[in-house]
Amino acid sequence: MKLRMESLNTGFGSNTNNEGTRLLNKDGSFNTEKAGLSFFQRFSLFHYLINTSWLTFFSIMLLGYILVNIVFALVYMFLGTEGISGTYENGGWNEFLDAFFFSSQTLTTVGYGAMSPETKSIALVSSFESFLGLSGFALATGLLYGRFSKPKAKLMFSENALIAPYKEGYGLMIRVANQRDSQLINLKAKLAFSMVHKEKREFYFLPLEMDMINLLASSWTIVHPIDDNSPLKNMSPNDMQNIDMEVLLFLEGYDETYAQSIHSRTSFKGSEILFNKKFKRILGKSKNGKARVELDQLSSVEEVV
Protein backbone atom coordinates (compact mmCIF):
# COMPACT_ATOMS: atom_id res chain seq x y z
CA MET A 1 0.00 0.00 0.00
CA LYS A 2 1.08 3.59 -0.57
CA LEU A 3 0.54 4.31 3.12
CA ARG A 4 3.01 1.69 4.29
CA MET A 5 5.63 3.05 6.66
CA GLU A 6 8.66 0.94 7.43
CA SER A 7 9.05 0.06 11.10
CA LEU A 8 12.63 1.40 10.97
CA ASN A 9 11.22 4.92 10.69
CA THR A 10 8.92 4.56 13.68
CA GLY A 11 11.39 3.14 16.16
CA PHE A 12 9.08 0.21 16.83
CA GLY A 13 9.75 -3.26 15.49
CA SER A 14 7.34 -5.51 13.64
CA ASN A 15 7.66 -8.46 16.04
CA THR A 16 4.64 -8.42 18.35
CA ASN A 17 6.51 -10.50 20.92
CA ASN A 18 8.81 -7.52 21.55
CA GLU A 19 6.17 -5.03 22.63
CA GLY A 20 3.88 -4.30 25.56
CA THR A 21 0.16 -3.75 25.74
CA ARG A 22 0.58 -0.48 23.82
CA LEU A 23 3.38 1.26 21.95
CA LEU A 24 3.02 4.68 23.59
CA ASN A 25 1.46 5.54 26.92
CA LYS A 26 -1.25 8.21 26.99
CA ASP A 27 1.23 10.77 28.36
CA GLY A 28 3.53 10.12 25.40
CA SER A 29 6.17 8.15 27.30
CA PHE A 30 7.53 4.93 25.86
CA ASN A 31 5.90 1.78 27.18
CA THR A 32 9.30 0.15 27.64
CA GLU A 33 11.03 -1.40 30.63
CA LYS A 34 14.83 -1.57 30.52
CA ALA A 35 16.67 -4.43 32.20
CA GLY A 36 20.09 -6.07 32.23
CA LEU A 37 21.98 -3.18 33.80
CA SER A 38 22.81 -2.42 37.39
CA PHE A 39 21.07 0.39 39.23
CA PHE A 40 24.09 2.70 38.95
CA GLN A 41 24.42 2.03 35.21
CA ARG A 42 20.78 2.97 34.60
CA PHE A 43 20.35 5.77 37.12
CA SER A 44 21.31 9.36 36.30
CA LEU A 45 20.92 11.79 39.21
CA PHE A 46 20.96 14.83 36.92
CA HIS A 47 18.28 13.36 34.62
CA TYR A 48 16.16 12.40 37.61
CA LEU A 49 16.38 15.80 39.30
CA ILE A 50 15.64 17.64 36.04
CA ASN A 51 12.56 15.56 35.21
CA THR A 52 11.04 14.80 38.61
CA SER A 53 8.16 16.80 40.08
CA TRP A 54 8.79 20.10 41.86
CA LEU A 55 7.62 18.65 45.17
CA THR A 56 10.05 15.74 44.89
CA PHE A 57 12.86 18.05 43.78
CA PHE A 58 12.55 20.44 46.73
CA SER A 59 12.01 17.53 49.12
CA ILE A 60 15.31 15.99 47.99
CA MET A 61 17.08 19.34 48.27
CA LEU A 62 15.73 19.87 51.79
CA LEU A 63 16.53 16.32 52.87
CA GLY A 64 20.06 16.60 51.51
CA TYR A 65 20.56 19.93 53.32
CA ILE A 66 19.39 18.45 56.64
CA LEU A 67 21.48 15.28 56.29
CA VAL A 68 24.67 17.21 55.46
CA ASN A 69 24.19 19.44 58.50
CA ILE A 70 23.52 16.43 60.73
CA VAL A 71 26.74 14.75 59.55
CA PHE A 72 28.85 17.85 60.16
CA ALA A 73 27.13 18.48 63.49
CA LEU A 74 28.19 15.01 64.64
CA VAL A 75 31.74 15.70 63.44
CA TYR A 76 31.85 18.95 65.44
CA MET A 77 30.54 17.13 68.50
CA PHE A 78 33.22 14.48 68.05
CA LEU A 79 35.93 17.17 67.86
CA GLY A 80 34.39 19.00 70.82
CA THR A 81 31.99 21.91 70.64
CA GLU A 82 34.13 23.77 73.15
CA GLY A 83 36.17 24.66 70.08
CA ILE A 84 33.19 26.75 68.86
CA SER A 85 32.64 30.09 70.54
CA GLY A 86 29.12 30.95 71.66
CA THR A 87 28.01 27.35 72.35
CA TYR A 88 26.55 25.87 75.53
CA GLU A 89 28.94 24.03 77.80
CA ASN A 90 26.44 21.32 78.71
CA GLY A 91 26.09 18.26 76.41
CA GLY A 92 23.11 16.41 75.10
CA TRP A 93 20.46 17.89 72.85
CA ASN A 94 21.54 21.52 73.29
CA GLU A 95 25.07 20.65 72.24
CA PHE A 96 23.78 18.94 69.10
CA LEU A 97 21.57 21.91 68.24
CA ASP A 98 24.48 24.30 68.65
CA ALA A 99 26.64 22.12 66.39
CA PHE A 100 23.80 21.82 63.86
CA PHE A 101 23.19 25.58 63.73
CA PHE A 102 26.92 26.26 63.45
CA SER A 103 27.05 23.78 60.57
CA SER A 104 24.09 25.42 58.78
CA GLN A 105 25.68 28.87 59.14
CA THR A 106 28.97 27.54 57.79
CA LEU A 107 27.36 25.59 54.93
CA THR A 108 25.38 28.63 53.75
CA THR A 109 28.24 31.06 54.56
CA VAL A 110 25.75 33.16 56.53
CA GLY A 111 27.94 33.65 59.57
CA TYR A 112 25.84 35.63 62.05
CA GLY A 113 28.88 36.14 64.29
CA ALA A 114 27.44 34.53 67.42
CA MET A 115 29.42 31.32 66.81
CA SER A 116 32.87 30.94 65.28
CA PRO A 117 35.65 28.31 65.27
CA GLU A 118 38.33 28.65 67.95
CA THR A 119 40.42 25.52 67.38
CA LYS A 120 42.35 24.55 64.29
CA SER A 121 40.50 21.25 63.92
CA ILE A 122 37.09 22.97 63.95
CA ALA A 123 38.37 25.67 61.58
CA LEU A 124 39.69 23.01 59.18
CA VAL A 125 36.40 21.12 59.08
CA SER A 126 34.33 24.32 58.77
CA SER A 127 36.48 25.56 55.89
CA PHE A 128 35.87 22.27 54.05
CA GLU A 129 32.14 22.53 54.80
CA SER A 130 31.96 26.08 53.45
CA PHE A 131 33.60 24.88 50.23
CA LEU A 132 31.11 22.03 50.04
CA GLY A 133 28.27 24.50 50.61
CA LEU A 134 29.41 26.83 47.84
CA SER A 135 29.74 23.92 45.42
CA GLY A 136 26.40 22.42 46.45
CA PHE A 137 24.45 25.65 46.05
CA ALA A 138 26.09 26.26 42.67
CA LEU A 139 24.89 22.82 41.54
CA ALA A 140 21.41 23.48 42.96
CA THR A 141 21.27 26.80 41.09
CA GLY A 142 22.20 25.04 37.85
CA LEU A 143 19.49 22.43 38.41
CA LEU A 144 16.91 25.13 39.10
CA TYR A 145 17.87 26.99 35.94
CA GLY A 146 17.75 23.74 33.97
CA ARG A 147 14.25 22.98 35.24
CA PHE A 148 12.93 26.49 34.54
CA SER A 149 14.57 26.79 31.12
CA LYS A 150 13.61 23.33 29.89
CA PRO A 151 10.84 23.67 27.30
CA LYS A 152 7.79 21.62 28.25
CA ALA A 153 4.78 21.33 26.03
CA LYS A 154 1.55 21.56 27.99
CA LEU A 155 -0.64 20.32 25.19
CA MET A 156 -3.98 18.79 26.10
CA PHE A 157 -5.39 15.92 24.08
CA SER A 158 -8.94 14.65 23.99
CA GLU A 159 -9.33 11.45 25.97
CA ASN A 160 -10.76 9.66 22.95
CA ALA A 161 -10.37 9.81 19.20
CA LEU A 162 -13.61 9.89 17.24
CA ILE A 163 -14.91 8.42 14.00
CA ALA A 164 -17.34 11.18 13.03
CA PRO A 165 -19.04 12.51 9.89
CA TYR A 166 -16.68 14.56 7.79
CA LYS A 167 -17.79 16.23 4.56
CA GLU A 168 -19.40 13.47 2.45
CA GLY A 169 -17.97 10.62 4.51
CA TYR A 170 -16.24 10.05 7.81
CA GLY A 171 -13.00 11.09 9.45
CA LEU A 172 -10.80 10.17 12.37
CA MET A 173 -10.71 13.18 14.70
CA ILE A 174 -8.50 14.13 17.66
CA ARG A 175 -8.79 17.46 19.45
CA VAL A 176 -5.80 19.27 20.95
CA ALA A 177 -5.35 22.57 22.80
CA ASN A 178 -2.60 24.51 24.55
CA GLN A 179 -2.98 24.45 28.34
CA ARG A 180 -0.70 27.45 28.85
CA ASP A 181 -1.01 31.09 27.77
CA SER A 182 2.20 30.75 25.77
CA GLN A 183 2.11 31.35 22.02
CA LEU A 184 2.63 28.23 19.90
CA ILE A 185 3.34 28.77 16.22
CA ASN A 186 3.94 26.50 13.23
CA LEU A 187 2.44 23.48 14.95
CA LYS A 188 2.91 20.34 12.82
CA ALA A 189 1.07 17.04 13.25
CA LYS A 190 1.87 13.53 12.09
CA LEU A 191 -0.55 10.65 12.51
CA ALA A 192 0.51 7.03 12.28
CA PHE A 193 -1.66 3.94 12.26
CA SER A 194 -0.45 0.60 13.63
CA MET A 195 -2.04 -2.83 13.35
CA VAL A 196 -1.11 -6.50 13.69
CA HIS A 197 -1.37 -8.47 10.46
CA LYS A 198 -0.25 -12.09 10.19
CA GLU A 199 1.45 -11.87 13.60
CA LYS A 200 3.51 -8.88 12.50
CA ARG A 201 2.96 -5.23 13.29
CA GLU A 202 2.52 -2.93 10.35
CA PHE A 203 2.59 0.86 10.24
CA TYR A 204 0.89 3.40 7.99
CA PHE A 205 0.94 7.15 7.65
CA LEU A 206 -2.52 8.67 7.86
CA PRO A 207 -2.87 11.75 5.61
CA LEU A 208 -4.44 14.71 7.38
CA GLU A 209 -6.88 17.38 6.28
CA MET A 210 -4.27 19.87 7.58
CA ASP A 211 -0.91 18.75 8.91
CA MET A 212 0.16 22.22 10.11
CA ILE A 213 -1.38 25.37 11.51
CA ASN A 214 0.49 28.64 11.87
CA LEU A 215 -1.04 29.59 15.24
CA LEU A 216 -2.61 27.45 17.96
CA ALA A 217 -4.75 30.26 19.33
CA SER A 218 -7.67 28.15 20.58
CA SER A 219 -8.02 24.45 19.78
CA TRP A 220 -7.26 22.25 16.81
CA THR A 221 -9.26 19.26 15.66
CA ILE A 222 -6.88 17.04 13.72
CA VAL A 223 -8.77 15.15 11.02
CA HIS A 224 -7.80 12.15 8.92
CA PRO A 225 -10.35 11.79 6.10
CA ILE A 226 -11.38 8.14 5.78
CA ASP A 227 -11.41 7.60 2.01
CA ASP A 228 -10.80 4.57 -0.19
CA ASN A 229 -7.05 4.72 0.47
CA SER A 230 -7.40 4.81 4.26
CA PRO A 231 -6.71 1.62 6.24
CA LEU A 232 -9.67 2.62 8.45
CA LYS A 233 -12.13 2.26 5.57
CA ASN A 234 -15.14 0.13 6.64
CA MET A 235 -13.41 -0.83 9.89
CA SER A 236 -15.72 -1.63 12.83
CA PRO A 237 -14.94 -1.41 16.58
CA ASN A 238 -14.54 -5.21 16.67
CA ASP A 239 -12.09 -5.06 13.77
CA MET A 240 -10.00 -2.51 15.67
CA GLN A 241 -9.89 -4.79 18.70
CA ASN A 242 -8.98 -7.86 16.65
CA ILE A 243 -6.02 -6.23 14.89
CA ASP A 244 -4.70 -4.60 18.10
CA MET A 245 -4.95 -1.19 16.49
CA GLU A 246 -3.14 1.88 17.84
CA VAL A 247 -3.07 5.42 16.46
CA LEU A 248 0.04 7.47 17.24
CA LEU A 249 -0.08 11.28 17.18
CA PHE A 250 3.13 13.33 17.04
CA LEU A 251 3.15 17.14 17.41
CA GLU A 252 6.00 19.57 16.92
CA GLY A 253 5.87 23.34 17.23
CA TYR A 254 7.70 26.48 18.27
CA ASP A 255 7.10 28.06 21.67
CA GLU A 256 7.81 31.80 21.69
CA THR A 257 8.17 31.83 25.49
CA TYR A 258 11.12 29.43 25.46
CA ALA A 259 12.22 30.43 21.93
CA GLN A 260 12.64 26.72 21.29
CA SER A 261 10.89 23.87 19.56
CA ILE A 262 8.57 21.71 21.66
CA HIS A 263 7.39 18.16 21.09
CA SER A 264 4.44 16.19 22.36
CA ARG A 265 2.83 12.84 21.53
CA THR A 266 0.09 10.48 22.58
CA SER A 267 -1.66 7.36 21.33
CA PHE A 268 -5.13 5.86 21.11
CA LYS A 269 -5.92 2.16 21.21
CA GLY A 270 -8.91 0.77 19.35
CA SER A 271 -10.97 0.76 22.55
CA GLU A 272 -10.29 4.50 22.92
CA ILE A 273 -11.83 5.37 19.56
CA LEU A 274 -15.54 6.22 19.65
CA PHE A 275 -17.91 5.79 16.71
CA ASN A 276 -20.77 8.08 15.70
CA LYS A 277 -19.76 10.75 18.21
CA LYS A 278 -18.72 14.34 17.66
CA PHE A 279 -16.91 16.82 19.83
CA LYS A 280 -19.00 19.37 21.66
CA ARG A 281 -18.42 22.99 20.82
CA ILE A 282 -15.90 24.58 23.17
CA LEU A 283 -15.26 27.87 21.35
CA GLY A 284 -17.21 31.01 22.09
CA LYS A 285 -16.97 34.68 22.95
CA SER A 286 -16.49 36.14 26.41
CA LYS A 287 -18.16 39.27 27.77
CA ASN A 288 -15.02 41.35 27.29
CA GLY A 289 -14.93 40.54 23.59
CA LYS A 290 -12.22 37.88 23.64
CA ALA A 291 -12.40 34.41 22.14
CA ARG A 292 -13.14 31.84 24.86
CA VAL A 293 -12.02 28.20 24.96
CA GLU A 294 -13.59 25.82 27.48
CA LEU A 295 -10.59 23.60 28.11
CA ASP A 296 -12.39 21.51 30.72
CA GLN A 297 -14.75 20.39 27.93
CA LEU A 298 -11.98 19.42 25.52
CA SER A 299 -12.96 15.72 25.64
CA SER A 300 -16.73 16.24 25.80
CA VAL A 301 -18.63 14.46 23.03
CA GLU A 302 -22.22 14.11 21.93
CA GLU A 303 -24.22 11.75 19.75
CA VAL A 304 -24.30 12.34 16.02
CA VAL A 305 -27.83 13.23 15.06
C-alpha positions as CSV (number, residue, x, y, z in Angstrom):
1,M,0.0,0.0,0.0
2,K,1.1,3.6,-0.6
3,L,0.5,4.3,3.1
4,R,3.0,1.7,4.3
5,M,5.6,3.1,6.7
6,E,8.7,0.9,7.4
7,S,9.1,0.1,11.1
8,L,12.6,1.4,11.0
9,N,11.2,4.9,10.7
10,T,8.9,4.6,13.7
11,G,11.4,3.1,16.2
12,F,9.1,0.2,16.8
13,G,9.8,-3.3,15.5
14,S,7.3,-5.5,13.6
15,N,7.7,-8.5,16.0
16,T,4.6,-8.4,18.4
17,N,6.5,-10.5,20.9
18,N,8.8,-7.5,21.5
19,E,6.2,-5.0,22.6
20,G,3.9,-4.3,25.6
21,T,0.2,-3.7,25.7
22,R,0.6,-0.5,23.8
23,L,3.4,1.3,21.9
24,L,3.0,4.7,23.6
25,N,1.5,5.5,26.9
26,K,-1.2,8.2,27.0
27,D,1.2,10.8,28.4
28,G,3.5,10.1,25.4
29,S,6.2,8.2,27.3
30,F,7.5,4.9,25.9
31,N,5.9,1.8,27.2
32,T,9.3,0.2,27.6
33,E,11.0,-1.4,30.6
34,K,14.8,-1.6,30.5
35,A,16.7,-4.4,32.2
36,G,20.1,-6.1,32.2
37,L,22.0,-3.2,33.8
38,S,22.8,-2.4,37.4
39,F,21.1,0.4,39.2
40,F,24.1,2.7,39.0
41,Q,24.4,2.0,35.2
42,R,20.8,3.0,34.6
43,F,20.3,5.8,37.1
44,S,21.3,9.4,36.3
45,L,20.9,11.8,39.2
46,F,21.0,14.8,36.9
47,H,18.3,13.4,34.6
48,Y,16.2,12.4,37.6
49,L,16.4,15.8,39.3
50,I,15.6,17.6,36.0
51,N,12.6,15.6,35.2
52,T,11.0,14.8,38.6
53,S,8.2,16.8,40.1
54,W,8.8,20.1,41.9
55,L,7.6,18.6,45.2
56,T,10.0,15.7,44.9
57,F,12.9,18.0,43.8
58,F,12.5,20.4,46.7
59,S,12.0,17.5,49.1
60,I,15.3,16.0,48.0
61,M,17.1,19.3,48.3
62,L,15.7,19.9,51.8
63,L,16.5,16.3,52.9
64,G,20.1,16.6,51.5
65,Y,20.6,19.9,53.3
66,I,19.4,18.5,56.6
67,L,21.5,15.3,56.3
68,V,24.7,17.2,55.5
69,N,24.2,19.4,58.5
70,I,23.5,16.4,60.7
71,V,26.7,14.7,59.6
72,F,28.9,17.8,60.2
73,A,27.1,18.5,63.5
74,L,28.2,15.0,64.6
75,V,31.7,15.7,63.4
76,Y,31.8,18.9,65.4
77,M,30.5,17.1,68.5
78,F,33.2,14.5,68.1
79,L,35.9,17.2,67.9
80,G,34.4,19.0,70.8
81,T,32.0,21.9,70.6
82,E,34.1,23.8,73.1
83,G,36.2,24.7,70.1
84,I,33.2,26.8,68.9
85,S,32.6,30.1,70.5
86,G,29.1,31.0,71.7
87,T,28.0,27.3,72.3
88,Y,26.6,25.9,75.5
89,E,28.9,24.0,77.8
90,N,26.4,21.3,78.7
91,G,26.1,18.3,76.4
92,G,23.1,16.4,75.1
93,W,20.5,17.9,72.8
94,N,21.5,21.5,73.3
95,E,25.1,20.7,72.2
96,F,23.8,18.9,69.1
97,L,21.6,21.9,68.2
98,D,24.5,24.3,68.6
99,A,26.6,22.1,66.4
100,F,23.8,21.8,63.9
101,F,23.2,25.6,63.7
102,F,26.9,26.3,63.4
103,S,27.0,23.8,60.6
104,S,24.1,25.4,58.8
105,Q,25.7,28.9,59.1
106,T,29.0,27.5,57.8
107,L,27.4,25.6,54.9
108,T,25.4,28.6,53.7
109,T,28.2,31.1,54.6
110,V,25.7,33.2,56.5
111,G,27.9,33.6,59.6
112,Y,25.8,35.6,62.1
113,G,28.9,36.1,64.3
114,A,27.4,34.5,67.4
115,M,29.4,31.3,66.8
116,S,32.9,30.9,65.3
117,P,35.7,28.3,65.3
118,E,38.3,28.6,68.0
119,T,40.4,25.5,67.4
120,K,42.4,24.5,64.3
121,S,40.5,21.2,63.9
122,I,37.1,23.0,64.0
123,A,38.4,25.7,61.6
124,L,39.7,23.0,59.2
125,V,36.4,21.1,59.1
126,S,34.3,24.3,58.8
127,S,36.5,25.6,55.9
128,F,35.9,22.3,54.0
129,E,32.1,22.5,54.8
130,S,32.0,26.1,53.4
131,F,33.6,24.9,50.2
132,L,31.1,22.0,50.0
133,G,28.3,24.5,50.6
134,L,29.4,26.8,47.8
135,S,29.7,23.9,45.4
136,G,26.4,22.4,46.5
137,F,24.4,25.6,46.1
138,A,26.1,26.3,42.7
139,L,24.9,22.8,41.5
140,A,21.4,23.5,43.0
141,T,21.3,26.8,41.1
142,G,22.2,25.0,37.9
143,L,19.5,22.4,38.4
144,L,16.9,25.1,39.1
145,Y,17.9,27.0,35.9
146,G,17.7,23.7,34.0
147,R,14.2,23.0,35.2
148,F,12.9,26.5,34.5
149,S,14.6,26.8,31.1
150,K,13.6,23.3,29.9
151,P,10.8,23.7,27.3
152,K,7.8,21.6,28.3
153,A,4.8,21.3,26.0
154,K,1.6,21.6,28.0
155,L,-0.6,20.3,25.2
156,M,-4.0,18.8,26.1
157,F,-5.4,15.9,24.1
158,S,-8.9,14.6,24.0
159,E,-9.3,11.4,26.0
160,N,-10.8,9.7,22.9
161,A,-10.4,9.8,19.2
162,L,-13.6,9.9,17.2
163,I,-14.9,8.4,14.0
164,A,-17.3,11.2,13.0
165,P,-19.0,12.5,9.9
166,Y,-16.7,14.6,7.8
167,K,-17.8,16.2,4.6
168,E,-19.4,13.5,2.5
169,G,-18.0,10.6,4.5
170,Y,-16.2,10.0,7.8
171,G,-13.0,11.1,9.4
172,L,-10.8,10.2,12.4
173,M,-10.7,13.2,14.7
174,I,-8.5,14.1,17.7
175,R,-8.8,17.5,19.4
176,V,-5.8,19.3,21.0
177,A,-5.3,22.6,22.8
178,N,-2.6,24.5,24.6
179,Q,-3.0,24.4,28.3
180,R,-0.7,27.5,28.8
181,D,-1.0,31.1,27.8
182,S,2.2,30.8,25.8
183,Q,2.1,31.4,22.0
184,L,2.6,28.2,19.9
185,I,3.3,28.8,16.2
186,N,3.9,26.5,13.2
187,L,2.4,23.5,15.0
188,K,2.9,20.3,12.8
189,A,1.1,17.0,13.3
190,K,1.9,13.5,12.1
191,L,-0.6,10.7,12.5
192,A,0.5,7.0,12.3
193,F,-1.7,3.9,12.3
194,S,-0.4,0.6,13.6
195,M,-2.0,-2.8,13.3
196,V,-1.1,-6.5,13.7
197,H,-1.4,-8.5,10.5
198,K,-0.2,-12.1,10.2
199,E,1.5,-11.9,13.6
200,K,3.5,-8.9,12.5
201,R,3.0,-5.2,13.3
202,E,2.5,-2.9,10.3
203,F,2.6,0.9,10.2
204,Y,0.9,3.4,8.0
205,F,0.9,7.1,7.6
206,L,-2.5,8.7,7.9
207,P,-2.9,11.7,5.6
208,L,-4.4,14.7,7.4
209,E,-6.9,17.4,6.3
210,M,-4.3,19.9,7.6
211,D,-0.9,18.7,8.9
212,M,0.2,22.2,10.1
213,I,-1.4,25.4,11.5
214,N,0.5,28.6,11.9
215,L,-1.0,29.6,15.2
216,L,-2.6,27.5,18.0
217,A,-4.7,30.3,19.3
218,S,-7.7,28.2,20.6
219,S,-8.0,24.5,19.8
220,W,-7.3,22.3,16.8
221,T,-9.3,19.3,15.7
222,I,-6.9,17.0,13.7
223,V,-8.8,15.1,11.0
224,H,-7.8,12.2,8.9
225,P,-10.4,11.8,6.1
226,I,-11.4,8.1,5.8
227,D,-11.4,7.6,2.0
228,D,-10.8,4.6,-0.2
229,N,-7.1,4.7,0.5
230,S,-7.4,4.8,4.3
231,P,-6.7,1.6,6.2
232,L,-9.7,2.6,8.4
233,K,-12.1,2.3,5.6
234,N,-15.1,0.1,6.6
235,M,-13.4,-0.8,9.9
236,S,-15.7,-1.6,12.8
237,P,-14.9,-1.4,16.6
238,N,-14.5,-5.2,16.7
239,D,-12.1,-5.1,13.8
240,M,-10.0,-2.5,15.7
241,Q,-9.9,-4.8,18.7
242,N,-9.0,-7.9,16.6
243,I,-6.0,-6.2,14.9
244,D,-4.7,-4.6,18.1
245,M,-4.9,-1.2,16.5
246,E,-3.1,1.9,17.8
247,V,-3.1,5.4,16.5
248,L,0.0,7.5,17.2
249,L,-0.1,11.3,17.2
250,F,3.1,13.3,17.0
251,L,3.1,17.1,17.4
252,E,6.0,19.6,16.9
253,G,5.9,23.3,17.2
254,Y,7.7,26.5,18.3
255,D,7.1,28.1,21.7
256,E,7.8,31.8,21.7
257,T,8.2,31.8,25.5
258,Y,11.1,29.4,25.5
259,A,12.2,30.4,21.9
260,Q,12.6,26.7,21.3
261,S,10.9,23.9,19.6
262,I,8.6,21.7,21.7
263,H,7.4,18.2,21.1
264,S,4.4,16.2,22.4
265,R,2.8,12.8,21.5
266,T,0.1,10.5,22.6
267,S,-1.7,7.4,21.3
268,F,-5.1,5.9,21.1
269,K,-5.9,2.2,21.2
270,G,-8.9,0.8,19.4
271,S,-11.0,0.8,22.6
272,E,-10.3,4.5,22.9
273,I,-11.8,5.4,19.6
274,L,-15.5,6.2,19.6
275,F,-17.9,5.8,16.7
276,N,-20.8,8.1,15.7
277,K,-19.8,10.8,18.2
278,K,-18.7,14.3,17.7
279,F,-16.9,16.8,19.8
280,K,-19.0,19.4,21.7
281,R,-18.4,23.0,20.8
282,I,-15.9,24.6,23.2
283,L,-15.3,27.9,21.3
284,G,-17.2,31.0,22.1
285,K,-17.0,34.7,23.0
286,S,-16.5,36.1,26.4
287,K,-18.2,39.3,27.8
288,N,-15.0,41.3,27.3
289,G,-14.9,40.5,23.6
290,K,-12.2,37.9,23.6
291,A,-12.4,34.4,22.1
292,R,-13.1,31.8,24.9
293,V,-12.0,28.2,25.0
294,E,-13.6,25.8,27.5
295,L,-10.6,23.6,28.1
296,D,-12.4,21.5,30.7
297,Q,-14.7,20.4,27.9
298,L,-12.0,19.4,25.5
299,S,-13.0,15.7,25.6
300,S,-16.7,16.2,25.8
301,V,-18.6,14.5,23.0
302,E,-22.2,14.1,21.9
303,E,-24.2,11.8,19.7
304,V,-24.3,12.3,16.0
305,V,-27.8,13.2,15.1
